Amino acid sequence: MAAERHLDFEQRIDRGLAGAGTVEEKRAVEEHVAECSACAEYLSVSRRAVAGLKGFSFEAGPGLNARVMAAVRERAEQMDARRRWVRLSAVALLLTVLGTVVDLQVGRWAAGFFGLPSMAVHHGLMALWIVPSFGLLVLFPLLPLLAAKGNGKGRSI
């Protein structure tokens, strides 16, 4: 509770130093600072910081907001693309594991059922399922990097 009260007065002090505080807030801050050494120290340090700026100011160009929003939009798109690649990588991993389980458990049964040599079924599953899904598992994390490199934007992850 006391920490919240100090935070409230620190915010009031900040507003007052920025010229945005109301008369009531300024009066409440003065009364509180007279009793609270922590907030008095905060006010003193804040006043020295403001004085140290010595009229420092800057102007934001008219396009600043548009550039900031464009950067935020681009970052959100990058994060969406990354999530897509992570999901595809998870699917490739699942297919690789599933193919391995099928090869180990069902492959022997299928070989016996169809009268095929066990190694033929094993090689077939390796060629048609396990190797391609493992290739995708390795390739999917690299695709965003390769796409970013192709766009000339560098690393996008």
BELRA-V67261 format. One record per residue. N is the residue number from 1. SS is DSSP state (H for helix, E for strand, L for the rest). PSI is psi in whole degrees, 0 to 359 (* if undefined). BURIAL is # if it has 24 or more other ideal C-beta (glycine too) atoms within 12 Angstrom, else .. Layout:
BEGIN
n=N ss=SS psi=PSI burial=BURIAL
n=N ss=SS psi=PSI burial=BURIAL
END
This chain:
BEGIN
n=1 ss=L psi=315 burial=.
n=2 ss=H psi=322 burial=.
n=3 ss=H psi=321 burial=.
n=4 ss=H psi=321 burial=.
n=5 ss=H psi=316 burial=.
n=6 ss=H psi=318 burial=#
n=7 ss=H psi=318 burial=.
n=8 ss=H psi=315 burial=.
n=9 ss=H psi=327 burial=#
n=10 ss=H psi=320 burial=#
n=11 ss=H psi=321 burial=.
n=12 ss=H psi=319 burial=#
n=13 ss=H psi=315 burial=#
n=14 ss=H psi=316 burial=#
n=15 ss=H psi=319 burial=.
n=16 ss=H psi=317 burial=#
n=17 ss=H psi=333 burial=#
n=18 ss=L psi=357 burial=.
n=19 ss=L psi=15 burial=.
n=20 ss=L psi=0 burial=.
n=21 ss=L psi=150 burial=.
n=22 ss=L psi=167 burial=.
n=23 ss=H psi=319 burial=.
n=24 ss=H psi=319 burial=.
n=25 ss=H psi=318 burial=.
n=26 ss=H psi=318 burial=.
n=27 ss=H psi=317 burial=.
n=28 ss=H psi=322 burial=#
n=29 ss=H psi=315 burial=#
n=30 ss=H psi=317 burial=.
n=31 ss=H psi=317 burial=.
n=32 ss=H psi=317 burial=#
n=33 ss=H psi=330 burial=#
n=34 ss=H psi=333 burial=.
n=35 ss=H psi=336 burial=.
n=36 ss=L psi=113 burial=.
n=37 ss=H psi=327 burial=.
n=38 ss=H psi=315 burial=.
n=39 ss=H psi=328 burial=#
n=40 ss=H psi=318 burial=.
n=41 ss=H psi=319 burial=.
n=42 ss=H psi=316 burial=#
n=43 ss=H psi=317 burial=#
n=44 ss=H psi=313 burial=.
n=45 ss=H psi=319 burial=.
n=46 ss=H psi=319 burial=#
n=47 ss=H psi=319 burial=.
n=48 ss=H psi=322 burial=.
n=49 ss=H psi=317 burial=.
n=50 ss=H psi=319 burial=.
n=51 ss=H psi=326 burial=.
n=52 ss=H psi=339 burial=.
n=53 ss=H psi=335 burial=.
n=54 ss=L psi=55 burial=.
n=55 ss=L psi=15 burial=.
n=56 ss=L psi=133 burial=.
n=57 ss=L psi=165 burial=.
n=58 ss=L psi=159 burial=.
n=59 ss=L psi=134 burial=.
n=60 ss=L psi=132 burial=.
n=61 ss=L psi=160 burial=.
n=62 ss=L psi=336 burial=.
n=63 ss=L psi=1 burial=.
n=64 ss=H psi=312 burial=.
n=65 ss=H psi=317 burial=.
n=66 ss=H psi=320 burial=.
n=67 ss=H psi=319 burial=.
n=68 ss=H psi=313 burial=.
n=69 ss=H psi=323 burial=.
n=70 ss=H psi=319 burial=.
n=71 ss=H psi=320 burial=.
n=72 ss=H psi=316 burial=.
n=73 ss=H psi=316 burial=.
n=74 ss=H psi=318 burial=.
n=75 ss=H psi=320 burial=.
n=76 ss=H psi=320 burial=.
n=77 ss=H psi=320 burial=.
n=78 ss=H psi=319 burial=.
n=79 ss=H psi=321 burial=.
n=80 ss=H psi=317 burial=.
n=81 ss=H psi=320 burial=#
n=82 ss=H psi=317 burial=#
n=83 ss=H psi=320 burial=.
n=84 ss=H psi=315 burial=.
n=85 ss=H psi=324 burial=#
n=86 ss=H psi=318 burial=.
n=87 ss=H psi=316 burial=.
n=88 ss=H psi=322 burial=.
n=89 ss=H psi=321 burial=#
n=90 ss=H psi=320 burial=.
n=91 ss=H psi=318 burial=.
n=92 ss=H psi=320 burial=#
n=93 ss=H psi=317 burial=.
n=94 ss=H psi=317 burial=.
n=95 ss=H psi=322 burial=#
n=96 ss=H psi=313 burial=#
n=97 ss=H psi=316 burial=.
n=98 ss=H psi=318 burial=.
n=99 ss=H psi=322 burial=#
n=100 ss=H psi=317 burial=.
n=101 ss=H psi=316 burial=.
n=102 ss=H psi=316 burial=#
n=103 ss=H psi=316 burial=#
n=104 ss=H psi=319 burial=.
n=105 ss=H psi=310 burial=.
n=106 ss=H psi=336 burial=.
n=107 ss=H psi=317 burial=#
n=108 ss=H psi=317 burial=.
n=109 ss=H psi=315 burial=.
n=110 ss=H psi=321 burial=.
n=111 ss=H psi=317 burial=.
n=112 ss=H psi=320 burial=.
n=113 ss=H psi=317 burial=.
n=114 ss=H psi=359 burial=.
n=115 ss=L psi=31 burial=.
n=116 ss=L psi=155 burial=.
n=117 ss=L psi=141 burial=.
n=118 ss=H psi=320 burial=.
n=119 ss=H psi=329 burial=.
n=120 ss=H psi=317 burial=.
n=121 ss=H psi=317 burial=#
n=122 ss=H psi=311 burial=#
n=123 ss=H psi=322 burial=.
n=124 ss=H psi=314 burial=.
n=125 ss=H psi=323 burial=#
n=126 ss=H psi=314 burial=.
n=127 ss=H psi=323 burial=.
n=128 ss=H psi=341 burial=.
n=129 ss=H psi=301 burial=#
n=130 ss=H psi=311 burial=#
n=131 ss=H psi=314 burial=.
n=132 ss=H psi=318 burial=.
n=133 ss=H psi=326 burial=#
n=134 ss=H psi=321 burial=.
n=135 ss=H psi=317 burial=.
n=136 ss=H psi=322 burial=#
n=137 ss=H psi=320 burial=#
n=138 ss=H psi=323 burial=.
n=139 ss=H psi=321 burial=.
n=140 ss=H psi=315 burial=#
n=141 ss=H psi=337 burial=.
n=142 ss=H psi=337 burial=.
n=143 ss=H psi=315 burial=#
n=144 ss=H psi=324 burial=#
n=145 ss=H psi=316 burial=.
n=146 ss=H psi=321 burial=.
n=147 ss=H psi=318 burial=.
n=148 ss=H psi=322 burial=.
n=149 ss=H psi=322 burial=.
n=150 ss=H psi=330 burial=.
n=151 ss=H psi=352 burial=.
n=152 ss=L psi=16 burial=.
n=153 ss=L psi=357 burial=.
n=154 ss=L psi=207 burial=.
n=155 ss=L psi=131 burial=.
n=156 ss=L psi=356 burial=#
n=157 ss=L psi=* burial=.
END
